[in-house]
Amino acid sequence: MAFPYSVHKTYVDGETLTASDLNATDVNHVNNNIPESMDDYSIDVTEQRTTSDPDLDGAGNAPTTLAEELEGIRHQLARLSTVLVGGTYWYNLVSTTQLLPPVGSASAPYIAPSTDPDTGPYGIGANDYGISIGGTGAFRIDSSARFTLGNTTGANARLLVKQTSTNDFVSAIALQRSSTADTWGIHQAATGTLTFGFATNASGADANGDFTTLFSILSSGGARLDTGTFNIPDGSVGSPSLTFKDDQDNGAYRIGSDNWGLTAGGNLVVDIGTGTVRIKNTANLHPNSAGSQNFGNATDYWGDISYKTLTDRGCLPWCDDGVELADGTVVSDIEALEKLSKHPTKKTIHGLPMLNYKTFPKKSYRPADKDGKLIPRDKNDEPIEGQDGVEMTMLFGVMIGAFKEMNTRLKTLESK
């Protein structure tokens, strides 16, 4: 053994014992029993590494010597060294400031609860770390800071959620305010379709049948509102709230209560209200199967209408029984036409004298109005804004009656 466990002198038969030899031997015995002077019974490095399992039979083996006690302690330290720092010998446990456990695997993570040995962290590869649940990878992060939820390999996205079910009622991502609150979820319902939905119970995205798809995004392009309404801000004529990616001053916006408009180039083109549709900022309208139309009022009207045919459906009157004038008198068709006169001051857009609309038959004359309300008139009995108008279908009826009346007079003259 190493010092101080050494024999001071080996005596031979017949040798004289000296006081100095005996005293040195006694001192050696004393020193050998001082704790600070005791070693671990290892004569060399190989012996220092010797370990023995103190629990070979599962019930514990009581050491019978100090060497056995030390070897049992070394055995336990060696196991810790292997698990915590990946060491080979018991003294490797204190040779580093890092914990360097073995890599492990999804089914056997290097750290796990004693009652759940297939749940815990493990190494996947260089700079690649995972956590398993029940022996299956549930979470992963790699050297590019990419997070993956679910049993899958790395992805280009910073966060990849691997959907665990194709059930339309099971979401890949769910948001819930509390354990009893309704749940919002995101789910890939089918190939190429991402859905956003809502569940009305605490189980939320895992509900069996109550998960309602509200909105879908399609990989082929576009989106779909599956349930409910789509609300947008009011917007303005120059920045409509519903517009186009490459033409953002064209679209729709809210003008006011029950009133919205269509804009083109930042200008209002169509004004849509309750029971009214107004064409704005345009001089020409080319209708196609337009149906029933209101052609505006004195301050909001079209400057020109282009059409191929004009068909009346129930508006031409029979005027042979007399025509009522603006003053209430009833005259014949010819007399009604004879009452038409030139306006004293106004001219047409072509510069010609304009007819005085107030001299037209009562049913034909339309005083200037705006949104169904008559516009106030000045001292000359002219509207302060806009224009008076004439309903042409009534005038056509009067003209037809006048032709018939003239024809009757001609026949009477010819018979004489």
C-alpha positions in Angstrom: 0.0 0.0 0.0 1.0 3.6 -0.4 2.3 5.7 2.4 1.5 5.9 5.3 0.4 2.3 5.1 3.9 0.8 5.0 6.0 -1.4 7.2 8.8 0.5 8.9 11.1 -2.5 9.2 10.9 -6.2 8.6 12.5 -8.2 11.3 14.4 -11.6 10.9 14.8 -14.3 13.4 17.5 -13.6 16.0 17.7 -9.9 15.2 18.1 -7.5 18.0 15.1 -5.2 18.5 16.2 -1.6 19.0 14.3 1.1 20.7 14.3 3.3 17.6 12.8 0.6 15.4 10.1 -0.2 17.9 9.3 3.5 18.4 9.1 4.1 14.6 6.7 1.2 14.3 4.5 2.6 17.0 4.5 6.0 15.4 3.6 4.4 12.1 0.6 2.6 13.7 -0.6 5.9 15.2 -0.3 7.7 11.9 -2.1 5.0 10.0 -5.2 5.6 12.1 -5.3 9.4 11.6 -8.3 10.1 9.2 -6.5 12.8 7.3 -3.7 10.3 6.5 -6.0 7.5 5.2 -6.2 6.9 1.4 -8.9 5.0 -0.6 -7.0 1.7 -0.6 -6.0 2.2 -4.3 -2.5 1.3 -5.1 -2.7 2.7 -8.6 -5.1 4.5 -11.1 -6.6 1.2 -12.3 -7.5 0.2 -8.8 -8.9 3.7 -8.1 -11.4 3.2 -10.9 -12.7 -0.1 -9.5 -16.4 0.0 -8.6 -18.9 -2.6 -7.4 -22.7 -2.6 -7.4 -23.9 -2.4 -3.8 -27.4 -3.7 -4.9 -26.7 -6.8 -7.0 -29.6 -8.8 -5.6 -32.0 -5.9 -5.4 -32.0 -6.0 -1.6 -28.7 -4.2 -0.9 -25.4 -5.7 0.0 -23.8 -4.4 3.2 -20.1 -3.8 2.7 -17.8 -5.8 5.0 -14.8 -3.7 4.4 -13.9 -0.1 3.9 -12.8 -0.9 0.4 -16.2 -2.3 -0.5 -17.9 0.8 0.9 -15.7 3.0 -1.2 -16.3 0.9 -4.3 -20.1 1.2 -3.8 -19.9 5.0 -3.5 -17.8 5.0 -6.7 -20.4 3.0 -8.5 -23.2 5.4 -7.7 -21.0 8.4 -8.7 -20.1 6.7 -12.0 -23.8 6.2 -12.8 -24.5 10.0 -12.1 -21.5 10.9 -14.2 -22.8 8.9 -17.1 -26.3 10.3 -16.9 -25.5 14.0 -16.2 -22.3 14.7 -18.0 -21.7 11.7 -20.2 -18.6 10.7 -18.2 -16.8 7.4 -18.2 -15.5 7.3 -14.6 -17.0 8.4 -11.3 -14.6 11.3 -10.9 -15.8 12.8 -14.3 -18.9 14.1 -12.5 -16.9 17.2 -11.3 -14.7 17.6 -14.4 -17.1 20.0 -16.2 -19.5 22.9 -15.5 -22.0 21.5 -18.0 -24.5 18.7 -17.8 -23.9 16.5 -20.8 -26.4 13.7 -20.7 -26.8 11.1 -23.4 -28.8 11.9 -26.5 -31.8 9.6 -25.7 -34.7 9.1 -28.1 -38.4 9.9 -28.4 -39.2 6.5 -26.9 -36.5 6.8 -24.2 -35.8 10.4 -23.4 -32.7 11.1 -21.3 -34.8 12.8 -18.5 -38.2 11.3 -17.7 -40.5 10.8 -14.7 -40.0 7.4 -13.0 -43.7 6.5 -13.7 -43.6 7.8 -17.3 -40.2 6.8 -18.9 -41.2 7.6 -22.5 -42.1 11.3 -21.8 -39.4 13.9 -21.7 -36.5 15.7 -23.6 -34.2 14.0 -26.0 -31.6 14.9 -28.7 -32.7 14.5 -32.4 -29.4 15.5 -34.1 -26.8 18.2 -34.2 -28.4 21.4 -32.9 -31.8 19.7 -32.9 -33.8 19.2 -29.7 -37.1 17.5 -29.1 -39.7 16.7 -26.4 -41.7 13.5 -26.6 -45.0 12.6 -25.1 -45.8 8.9 -24.7 -42.8 8.0 -26.9 -43.8 10.3 -29.8 -42.2 13.6 -30.6 -44.5 16.4 -29.6 -42.2 19.5 -29.9 -39.0 20.3 -31.8 -36.7 23.3 -32.2 -33.6 23.4 -34.4 -30.6 25.6 -35.0 -32.6 27.9 -37.3 -35.0 28.7 -34.4 -37.8 26.9 -36.2 -40.5 25.5 -33.8 -42.4 22.4 -34.8 -45.5 21.2 -32.9 -46.3 17.6 -33.6 -44.5 14.5 -34.8 -42.8 15.8 -37.9 -39.4 16.8 -39.2 -38.1 20.4 -39.6 -39.9 23.0 -41.7 -39.0 26.3 -43.4 -41.6 28.2 -41.3 -40.7 29.6 -37.9 -43.6 27.7 -36.4 -45.0 24.6 -37.9 -48.1 22.9 -36.4 -48.6 19.3 -37.5 -52.3 18.6 -37.5 -52.9 15.3 -35.6 -56.4 14.6 -37.1 -58.3 14.9 -40.3 -61.5 15.3 -38.4 -63.2 18.6 -39.4 -64.0 19.2 -35.7 -60.4 19.0 -34.4 -58.2 22.1 -34.8 -54.4 22.3 -35.3 -54.4 25.5 -33.3 -57.1 26.5 -30.7 -57.5 29.7 -28.7 -59.6 29.7 -25.5 -59.9 32.4 -22.9 -60.6 30.1 -20.0 -61.5 26.4 -19.3 -65.2 27.2 -19.7 -65.1 29.6 -22.6 -65.9 29.1 -26.2 -63.0 28.2 -28.5 -61.7 29.6 -31.7 -59.7 27.2 -33.9 -57.7 26.9 -37.1 -57.9 23.6 -39.1 -56.9 22.3 -42.5 -60.2 20.8 -43.4 -59.1 19.4 -46.8 -56.1 19.5 -49.1 -55.7 23.2 -50.1 -58.3 24.6 -47.7 -57.5 26.3 -44.4 -60.5 27.0 -42.2 -61.1 29.3 -39.2 -63.9 28.2 -36.9 -65.7 28.5 -33.6 -66.9 25.9 -31.1 -69.5 26.7 -28.5 -68.4 24.6 -25.6 -65.4 24.2 -23.3 -63.9 21.3 -25.2 -63.7 23.8 -28.1 -61.6 22.6 -31.0 -62.0 19.0 -30.0 -65.8 19.2 -29.9 -67.7 16.4 -31.6 -69.8 18.1 -34.1 -70.3 21.7 -32.8 -67.2 23.2 -34.5 -68.6 25.7 -37.1 -66.4 26.8 -40.0 -66.7 30.6 -40.4 -64.0 31.5 -42.9 -61.9 29.5 -45.4 -58.7 30.4 -47.4 -58.1 28.4 -50.6 -54.7 27.5 -51.9 -56.0 27.9 -55.4 -56.5 31.6 -54.6 -59.2 33.6 -52.9 -61.2 33.2 -49.7 -64.7 32.2 -48.7 -67.0 33.3 -45.9 -68.8 30.2 -44.8 -71.0 31.5 -42.0 -72.2 34.9 -40.8 -71.6 38.4 -42.2 -68.4 40.2 -43.3 -68.2 43.7 -41.9 -65.8 46.3 -43.3 -65.1 50.0 -42.4 -67.0 52.8 -44.1 -64.1 54.0 -46.3 -64.4 57.1 -48.5 -64.8 58.1 -52.1 -61.1 58.3 -52.5 -60.3 55.3 -50.4 -63.1 52.8 -50.7 -63.1 50.0 -48.0 -63.8 47.3 -50.6 -61.3 47.7 -53.4 -58.7 46.1 -55.6 -55.0 45.3 -54.9 -53.7 47.1 -58.0 -56.4 49.8 -58.2 -57.2 51.0 -54.7 -59.4 54.1 -55.7 -61.9 51.8 -57.4 -64.5 50.0 -55.2 -67.3 50.4 -52.8 -67.7 52.5 -49.6 -70.4 53.6 -47.2 -71.8 57.1 -47.8 -74.2 57.2 -44.9 -77.1 55.4 -43.2 -78.6 52.9 -45.8 -76.5 54.5 -48.4 -73.4 53.2 -50.2 -71.6 54.1 -53.4 -69.4 52.7 -56.1 -66.4 54.7 -57.0 -64.0 54.7 -60.0 -60.8 56.7 -60.0 -61.7 58.3 -56.7 -65.0 59.6 -58.1 -68.5 58.6 -57.1 -70.2 56.8 -60.0 -73.2 55.1 -58.5 -75.0 56.3 -55.4 -77.3 53.5 -54.0 -79.8 54.3 -51.3 -83.1 52.9 -50.1 -85.3 52.6 -53.2 -82.9 54.9 -55.3 -80.0 54.4 -57.6 -78.3 57.5 -58.8 -75.7 57.7 -61.6 -73.1 60.3 -60.8 -70.4 62.1 -62.8 -71.3 60.5 -66.2 -72.7 62.0 -69.3 -73.7 58.8 -71.0 -75.5 55.6 -70.0 -75.9 52.6 -72.2 -78.5 50.4 -70.5 -79.0 46.7 -71.4 -82.4 45.2 -70.3 -82.6 48.1 -67.8 -86.2 47.4 -66.8 -87.9 50.1 -64.7 -85.8 53.2 -64.3 -86.0 56.5 -62.5 -84.1 59.0 -64.7 -83.3 61.4 -61.8 -84.6 64.8 -60.8 -83.9 68.4 -61.6 -80.5 68.4 -59.9 -79.4 64.9 -60.5 -80.0 63.6 -64.0 -78.3 62.1 -67.1 -77.2 64.4 -69.8 -77.7 61.9 -72.6 -79.2 58.5 -73.1 -78.1 56.2 -75.9 -80.5 53.4 -76.9 -81.6 51.3 -79.9 -85.3 51.0 -79.1 -87.7 52.6 -76.7 -90.6 50.5 -75.5 -93.4 51.8 -73.4 -95.1 49.4 -71.0 -98.3 51.0 -69.7 -97.5 54.7 -69.6 -99.0 56.2 -72.9 -102.4 57.9 -72.0 -105.6 58.2 -74.0 -106.3 61.9 -74.3 -109.2 62.1 -76.7 -111.6 63.0 -73.8 -109.7 66.2 -73.1 -106.4 67.4 -71.6 -106.1 69.2 -68.3 -103.8 72.2 -68.4 -101.7 73.6 -65.5 -104.5 76.1 -64.6 -107.1 73.3 -64.4 -108.9 74.0 -67.7 -109.6 71.0 -69.9 -109.0 71.4 -73.7 -108.7 69.2 -76.7 -105.4 67.6 -77.8 -104.8 70.2 -80.5 -105.6 73.1 -78.1 -103.2 71.6 -75.6 -100.4 71.7 -78.2 -101.3 75.2 -79.2 -100.8 76.3 -75.6 -97.1 75.4 -75.7 -94.9 78.5 -75.8 -91.4 79.6 -75.9 -89.6 80.2 -72.6 -88.9 84.0 -72.3 -85.2 83.6 -71.3 -83.9 80.1 -71.3 -82.1 78.3 -74.2 -81.3 74.7 -74.9 -77.8 73.3 -74.7 -77.6 73.9 -78.5 -78.4 77.6 -78.0 -82.0 77.4 -79.4 -84.9 78.9 -77.5 -86.3 76.4 -75.0 -90.0 75.6 -74.6 -91.7 76.8 -71.5 -92.4 73.6 -69.6 -95.0 75.3 -67.4 -97.2 75.6 -70.5 -97.3 71.8 -71.0 -100.3 69.7 -69.9 -100.6 69.3 -66.1 -99.8 65.6 -66.2 -96.7 66.2 -68.4 -95.2 69.1 -66.5 -92.7 68.1 -63.8 -91.6 71.0 -61.5 -88.0 70.9 -60.4 -87.5 68.5 -57.4 -84.8 66.8 -55.4 -85.3 63.5 -53.7 -89.1 63.9 -54.1 -89.3 67.4 -52.7 -90.1 70.5 -54.8 -87.3 72.9 -55.1 -88.1 76.5 -54.0 -88.7 79.0 -56.8 -87.5 82.6 -57.3 -89.5 85.8 -58.0 -89.7 84.8 -61.7 -91.3 81.4 -60.7 -88.1 79.6 -61.7 -86.4 76.9 -59.5 -83.5 78.3 -57.5 -81.5 75.2 -58.6 -81.9 72.5 -61.2 -84.4 72.4 -64.1 -88.2 71.9 -64.6 -89.0 68.8 -66.7 -91.6 67.2 -69.0 -92.8 63.6 -68.9 -92.7 62.6 -72.6 -95.1 59.7 -72.5 -98.0 62.1 -71.5 -96.9 64.4 -74.4 -96.9 61.5 -76.8 -100.5 60.7 -75.8 -101.5 64.3 -76.4 -99.7 64.3 -79.8 -101.4 61.0 -80.9 -104.8 62.5 -79.9 -104.0 65.7 -81.8 -103.1 63.7 -85.0 -106.4 61.8 -84.7 -108.3 65.1 -84.1 -106.7 66.7 -87.2 -107.4 63.6 -89.3 -111.1 63.8 -88.3 -111.2 67.5 -89.3 -109.5 66.7 -92.6 -112.1 64.0 -93.4 -114.9 66.4 -92.5 -113.5 69.0 -94.9 -113.0 66.4 -97.7 -116.6 65.2 -97.4 -118.0 68.7 -98.1 
